[in-house]
């Protein structure tokens, strides 16, 4: 048997595996690196996060990604070079983390790399009836595998699209396996660049589980902070938005989009919810002269209202859940306060209460997907239009 296949089979047959999950989201703040130890698979999955770090992106890295990020037209050479460059860059970040943690690459069974999303194009968004759902993540898995010497699984979203899905959100797979709790209906809310939630039924009925995007999380806030306050990347602690006043006409215009009434589950991205979208709404409502803080206050409420609308669309006007929050937006008290106003009957916590660092959660979820690909039995989650297909996700890249 080929040595790479032997290595793959050996890793799959181990009673426990160490897998590194990598995640870089649309906020472009850096690469999340989570070294996880797995025992079992499927509903019997046990995961321990041994180490976690966020390696920040430099201004140069963010600039190079933004040259193609959610852009309708890009330079093809730069896109091609970026795919290889990011793979090697992420590999070096992984090796630096392993050195800091005093873990040898040979002690890691697999890498699970989400990659860097640069364009997300579900059919409902591109409106081209003869073309399929599509999504594009950069950061080549072969470069990761060769540079680190670790078996790598990457490009997870493509199989979901190929099997009839929209490529996002994928959190439902891992959320269902490790966060379901008998007797408690749970909502797991991720406030990344785009916000999404997973519903977990306390009955443990996989057919009732689903996940959906809700609209912008931090993406618009971050974009306008960069535009209005040059040199600043985000509204730290929501302090700028907290000084402003919500503009109701602009808020109503921002929420007046077919996405917010589309059937669940649904997916979206910065390709729709971007600076141009907001400026068009300002032109419509004559609010171009809003102060920076008033605009940020309105955008913060817009993000919260999008989350609340999707939850109410699914569960009625007065949903009562414990909402377990993760993602960068959970560090924004102004956004969290807006969510609490919009969902007055819900209780808010974080996934730390469930045993997983909320900052690490997305990276851990992709490590879970890799573990399922190595040793799991593909099984569907949900039914009908909300079904998650019974598929294994991720392309395999061997180190040699």
C-alpha positions as CSV (number, residue, x, y, z in Angstrom):
1,X,0.0,0.0,0.0
2,X,1.2,3.5,-0.7
3,X,2.8,5.1,2.4
4,X,0.4,8.0,2.4
5,X,-2.6,5.6,2.3
6,X,-1.0,3.6,5.2
7,X,-0.7,6.8,7.2
8,X,-4.3,7.7,6.5
9,X,-5.6,4.3,7.5
10,X,-3.4,4.3,10.6
11,X,-4.8,7.7,11.7
12,X,-8.4,6.5,11.1
13,X,-7.9,3.4,13.2
14,X,-6.4,5.1,16.3
15,X,-8.5,5.2,19.4
16,X,-7.8,8.9,19.7
17,X,-6.7,11.5,17.1
18,X,-5.1,14.9,17.3
19,X,-6.5,17.2,14.6
20,X,-5.8,20.9,14.1
21,X,-8.7,23.0,13.0
22,X,-8.0,26.2,11.1
23,X,-10.5,29.0,10.5
24,X,-10.2,32.5,9.0
25,X,-13.5,34.3,8.6
26,X,-14.8,37.2,6.6
27,X,-13.7,39.6,9.3
28,X,-10.1,39.0,8.2
29,X,-8.7,39.5,11.7
30,X,-6.5,36.4,11.6
31,X,-6.2,32.6,11.6
32,X,-7.7,30.6,14.4
33,X,-5.7,27.5,15.2
34,X,-7.2,24.9,17.5
35,X,-5.4,21.7,18.4
36,X,-8.0,19.2,19.4
37,X,-8.0,15.6,20.7
38,X,-10.8,13.4,19.5
39,X,-12.2,10.1,20.8
40,X,-15.0,8.5,18.9
41,X,-17.2,9.9,16.2
42,X,-20.8,10.8,15.4
43,X,-23.0,11.4,18.5
44,X,-20.3,9.7,20.6
45,X,-17.7,12.3,19.7
46,X,-15.6,13.5,22.6
47,X,-13.4,16.6,21.8
48,X,-10.8,18.3,24.0
49,X,-9.2,21.5,22.9
50,X,-5.6,21.1,23.9
51,X,-4.3,24.4,22.6
52,X,-5.9,27.5,20.9
53,X,-4.5,30.7,19.4
54,X,-5.5,33.4,17.0
55,X,-2.6,34.4,14.8
56,X,-3.4,38.0,13.7
57,X,-3.3,39.0,10.0
58,X,-1.0,41.9,9.3
59,X,-2.2,45.0,7.4
60,X,-0.3,43.6,4.4
61,X,-2.1,40.3,4.5
62,X,-5.5,41.9,4.9
63,X,-4.7,44.2,1.9
64,X,-3.8,41.4,-0.4
65,X,-7.0,39.4,0.5
66,X,-9.2,42.5,0.1
67,X,-8.0,42.9,-3.5
68,X,-10.2,39.9,-4.3
69,X,-12.5,39.6,-1.3
70,X,-16.2,39.9,-2.5
71,X,-15.1,41.8,-5.6
72,X,-17.1,41.2,-8.8
73,X,-13.9,41.6,-10.9
74,X,-10.4,40.6,-9.9
75,X,-6.9,40.3,-11.4
76,X,-6.7,36.6,-12.3
77,X,-2.9,36.4,-11.7
78,X,-3.3,37.8,-8.2
79,X,-6.2,35.4,-7.4
80,X,-4.0,32.4,-8.5
81,X,-1.0,33.5,-6.6
82,X,-3.0,34.2,-3.5
83,X,-4.3,30.6,-3.4
84,X,-0.8,29.2,-3.0
85,X,0.5,32.1,-0.9
86,X,-2.2,31.8,1.7
87,X,-1.7,28.0,1.9
88,X,2.0,28.5,2.7
89,X,1.2,31.4,5.0
90,X,-1.3,29.4,7.0
91,X,1.2,26.5,7.1
92,X,3.9,28.7,8.7
93,X,1.3,30.0,11.2
94,X,0.5,26.4,12.2
95,X,4.2,25.5,12.5
96,X,4.8,28.6,14.7
97,X,1.9,27.6,17.0
98,X,3.1,24.0,17.3
99,X,6.6,25.3,18.2
100,X,5.1,27.5,20.9
101,X,3.1,24.6,22.2
102,X,6.1,22.2,22.1
103,X,4.2,19.8,19.8
104,X,6.0,18.1,16.9
105,X,4.1,18.1,13.6
106,X,4.5,14.3,13.5
107,X,2.3,14.1,16.7
108,X,-0.6,15.6,14.7
109,X,-2.8,13.3,12.7
110,X,-4.5,15.8,10.5
111,X,-5.0,19.4,9.6
112,X,-8.5,20.7,8.9
113,X,-8.3,23.9,6.9
114,X,-11.4,26.0,6.1
115,X,-9.5,28.4,4.0
116,X,-10.2,32.1,3.3
117,X,-13.6,32.7,1.8
118,X,-13.2,35.3,-1.0
119,X,-16.5,34.9,-2.8
120,X,-19.8,33.3,-1.9
121,X,-22.4,32.9,-4.7
122,X,-25.5,31.0,-3.9
123,X,-28.0,31.0,-6.8
124,X,-30.6,33.1,-5.0
125,X,-27.9,35.8,-4.8
126,X,-26.4,35.7,-8.2
127,X,-29.8,35.3,-9.9
128,X,-28.4,33.4,-12.9
129,X,-30.8,30.5,-13.5
130,X,-28.5,28.5,-15.6
131,X,-25.6,28.6,-13.1
132,X,-25.3,26.6,-9.8
133,X,-24.6,27.5,-6.2
134,X,-20.9,28.2,-5.8
135,X,-18.4,29.4,-3.2
136,X,-14.6,30.0,-3.3
137,X,-12.1,29.6,-0.5
138,X,-8.4,30.2,-0.9
139,X,-5.4,28.6,0.8
140,X,-4.3,25.5,-1.1
141,X,-4.4,22.3,1.0
142,X,-1.4,20.8,-0.9
143,X,0.8,23.7,0.2
144,X,-0.4,23.2,3.8
145,X,0.3,19.5,3.7
146,X,3.7,19.7,2.1
147,X,5.0,22.6,4.2
148,X,3.8,21.2,7.5
149,X,4.2,17.5,6.8
150,X,0.7,16.9,8.1
151,X,-2.2,15.1,6.3
152,X,-4.5,18.0,5.3
153,X,-8.3,18.1,4.7
154,X,-9.4,21.4,3.1
155,X,-12.1,23.0,0.8
156,X,-14.9,21.6,2.9
157,X,-17.7,23.7,1.4
158,X,-17.4,22.3,-2.2
159,X,-18.9,18.9,-1.4
160,X,-21.9,20.6,0.3
161,X,-22.5,22.6,-2.9
162,X,-22.0,19.5,-5.1
163,X,-24.6,17.6,-3.1
164,X,-27.2,20.2,-3.5
165,X,-26.5,22.6,-0.6
166,X,-25.4,26.2,-0.7
167,X,-22.0,25.8,0.8
168,X,-23.0,27.5,4.1
169,X,-23.5,27.4,6.9
170,X,-21.7,24.2,7.8
171,X,-21.7,24.6,11.6
172,X,-24.8,22.3,11.9
173,X,-22.6,19.2,11.5
174,X,-20.4,19.8,14.5
175,X,-23.0,21.7,16.5
176,X,-25.3,18.7,16.4
177,X,-22.6,16.2,17.3
178,X,-21.1,17.9,20.4
179,X,-23.6,20.5,21.7
180,X,-27.0,18.6,21.6
181,X,-28.5,18.1,25.1
182,X,-31.4,15.9,26.0
183,X,-34.4,18.0,27.2
184,X,-33.0,21.4,26.2
185,X,-33.7,23.1,22.9
186,X,-30.7,25.2,22.1
187,X,-29.7,27.9,19.7
188,X,-26.0,28.3,18.9
189,X,-25.4,31.8,17.4
190,X,-22.2,32.6,15.7
191,X,-21.6,36.4,15.3
192,X,-18.8,36.4,12.7
193,X,-18.7,38.6,9.6
194,X,-21.9,37.0,8.6
195,X,-24.2,35.8,11.5
196,X,-25.7,32.3,11.6
197,X,-27.4,30.1,14.0
198,X,-27.9,26.3,14.5
199,X,-31.1,25.0,16.2
200,X,-30.6,21.8,18.3
201,X,-33.7,20.0,19.4
202,X,-33.8,18.7,23.0
203,X,-35.4,15.6,21.6
204,X,-32.1,14.8,19.9
205,X,-34.1,14.3,16.7
206,X,-31.6,14.9,13.9
207,X,-34.5,15.6,11.5
208,X,-35.4,18.7,13.5
209,X,-31.9,20.3,13.4
210,X,-31.1,23.1,11.0
211,X,-28.7,25.9,10.5
212,X,-29.1,29.2,8.6
213,X,-27.4,32.5,8.0
214,X,-29.3,35.5,9.3
215,X,-27.5,38.4,7.6
216,X,-24.6,40.6,8.5
217,X,-22.8,40.1,11.8
218,X,-19.7,42.3,12.0
219,X,-19.0,42.7,8.3
220,X,-20.7,46.1,7.8
221,X,-19.6,47.4,11.2
222,X,-16.0,46.6,10.4
223,X,-16.1,48.0,6.9
224,X,-17.5,51.4,8.0
225,X,-15.1,51.7,11.0
226,X,-12.3,51.2,8.5
227,X,-13.8,53.9,6.2
228,X,-14.8,56.4,8.9
229,X,-11.8,55.9,11.3
230,X,-8.7,55.2,9.1
231,X,-6.3,52.9,10.8
232,X,-9.0,51.4,13.0
233,X,-10.1,47.9,12.2
234,X,-13.3,47.5,14.3
235,X,-15.5,49.1,16.9
236,X,-13.7,47.9,20.1
237,X,-16.3,47.0,22.8
238,X,-19.0,48.7,20.6
239,X,-17.9,52.0,22.1
240,X,-18.4,54.1,19.0
241,X,-21.9,52.7,18.3
242,X,-22.8,53.2,21.9
243,X,-22.4,57.0,21.5
244,X,-24.8,57.1,18.5
245,X,-28.6,57.2,18.0
246,X,-30.4,54.7,15.7
247,X,-31.8,56.2,12.5
248,X,-35.2,54.4,12.0
249,X,-35.7,55.3,8.3
250,X,-32.3,53.9,7.4
251,X,-32.8,50.8,9.6
252,X,-36.1,50.1,7.8
253,X,-34.5,50.5,4.4
254,X,-31.6,48.2,5.3
255,X,-34.1,45.5,6.5
256,X,-36.2,45.9,3.3
257,X,-34.6,43.1,1.3
258,X,-35.9,39.8,0.0
259,X,-33.2,37.9,2.0
260,X,-34.9,38.7,5.3
261,X,-38.2,37.0,4.3
262,X,-36.7,34.2,2.2
263,X,-37.4,30.6,3.3
264,X,-35.1,29.1,5.9
265,X,-32.4,27.9,5.7
266,X,-30.6,30.6,3.6
267,X,-27.1,31.8,3.1
268,X,-25.5,35.1,2.2
269,X,-22.2,37.1,2.4
270,X,-20.5,40.4,2.0
271,X,-21.1,40.1,-1.8
272,X,-24.6,41.4,-0.9
273,X,-24.2,43.1,2.5
274,X,-21.4,45.6,1.8
275,X,-20.6,49.3,1.8
276,X,-22.5,49.8,-1.5
277,X,-25.6,48.2,0.0
278,X,-25.6,50.7,2.9
279,X,-24.9,53.7,0.8
280,X,-27.8,52.8,-1.5
281,X,-30.1,52.7,1.5
282,X,-28.7,56.1,2.7
283,X,-29.4,57.6,-0.8
284,X,-32.9,56.2,-0.6
285,X,-33.6,57.7,2.8
286,X,-31.6,60.9,2.5
287,X,-29.3,59.9,5.4
288,X,-25.9,60.5,3.9
289,X,-25.2,63.2,6.5
290,X,-25.5,60.8,9.5
291,X,-22.7,61.2,12.0
292,X,-20.3,58.3,12.1
293,X,-21.6,57.2,15.5
294,X,-25.2,57.3,14.5
295,X,-24.4,55.2,11.4
296,X,-22.6,52.6,13.5
297,X,-25.5,52.5,16.0
298,X,-27.9,51.9,13.2
299,X,-25.7,49.2,11.6
300,X,-25.3,47.5,15.0
301,X,-29.1,47.3,15.4
302,X,-29.4,46.1,11.8
303,X,-27.2,43.1,12.6
304,X,-29.2,42.3,15.7
305,X,-32.5,42.8,13.9
306,X,-31.4,40.4,11.2
307,X,-30.6,37.7,13.8
308,X,-33.9,38.3,15.6
309,X,-36.0,38.2,12.4
310,X,-34.6,34.8,11.4
311,X,-35.2,33.3,14.8
312,X,-38.7,34.7,15.0
313,X,-39.3,33.5,11.4
314,X,-38.4,30.0,12.6
315,X,-39.9,29.9,16.1
316,X,-42.6,32.6,16.3
317,X,-42.7,36.1,17.7
318,X,-41.7,35.3,21.3
319,X,-39.0,32.7,21.2
320,X,-37.6,31.4,24.5
321,X,-34.2,29.9,24.2
322,X,-30.8,29.9,25.9
323,X,-28.7,31.3,23.1
324,X,-25.1,30.2,23.2
325,X,-23.0,32.9,21.4
326,X,-19.6,32.6,19.7
327,X,-17.7,34.7,17.2
328,X,-16.1,38.1,17.4
329,X,-19.5,39.9,17.8
330,X,-19.9,38.4,21.3
331,X,-17.2,40.8,22.5
332,X,-19.3,43.8,21.4
333,X,-21.5,44.8,24.4
334,X,-23.5,47.2,22.2
335,X,-24.4,44.5,19.7
336,X,-25.2,42.0,22.5
337,X,-27.4,44.6,24.2
338,X,-29.3,45.2,20.9
339,X,-29.8,41.4,20.6
340,X,-31.2,41.3,24.1
341,X,-33.7,44.0,23.2
342,X,-34.7,42.2,20.0
343,X,-35.1,38.8,21.7
344,X,-36.4,39.9,25.1
345,X,-37.5,36.4,26.2
346,X,-34.2,34.7,25.4
347,X,-31.3,34.1,27.7
348,X,-27.7,34.7,26.5
349,X,-24.6,32.7,27.3
350,X,-21.6,31.6,25.4
351,X,-20.3,28.2,24.3
352,X,-17.9,28.4,27.2
353,X,-20.8,27.2,29.3
354,X,-20.8,24.1,27.0
355,X,-17.1,23.4,27.4
356,X,-15.8,25.0,24.2
357,X,-14.0,28.4,24.1
358,X,-16.3,30.5,22.0
359,X,-13.4,32.1,20.2
360,X,-12.2,28.7,19.2
361,X,-15.5,27.2,18.3
362,X,-15.4,27.7,14.5
363,X,-11.9,26.2,14.2
364,X,-13.0,23.3,16.4
365,X,-16.0,22.7,14.1
366,X,-13.8,22.1,11.1
367,X,-11.6,19.8,13.1
368,X,-14.8,17.9,13.9
369,X,-15.6,17.7,10.2
370,X,-12.2,16.2,9.5
371,X,-12.7,13.7,12.3
372,X,-16.0,12.6,10.7
373,X,-14.3,12.3,7.3
374,X,-11.6,10.1,8.7
375,X,-13.7,7.8,10.9
376,X,-17.4,8.8,10.8
377,X,-20.4,7.4,9.1
378,X,-22.0,10.0,6.9
379,X,-25.6,10.6,7.9
380,X,-28.2,13.2,7.0
381,X,-29.2,16.0,9.4
382,X,-32.7,17.5,9.0
383,X,-35.4,16.8,6.5
384,X,-36.9,18.3,3.3
385,X,-35.6,21.8,2.3
386,X,-33.6,22.0,5.5
387,X,-31.8,18.7,5.1
388,X,-28.1,18.5,5.4
389,X,-27.0,15.8,3.0
390,X,-25.2,12.6,4.2
391,X,-21.8,13.4,2.9
392,X,-18.2,13.5,3.9
393,X,-16.5,16.9,3.6
394,X,-13.0,18.0,2.7
395,X,-10.4,17.2,0.0
396,X,-7.4,15.1,1.1
397,X,-3.9,16.4,0.6
398,X,-1.0,14.1,1.4
399,X,2.3,15.6,2.7
400,X,4.4,13.8,0.0
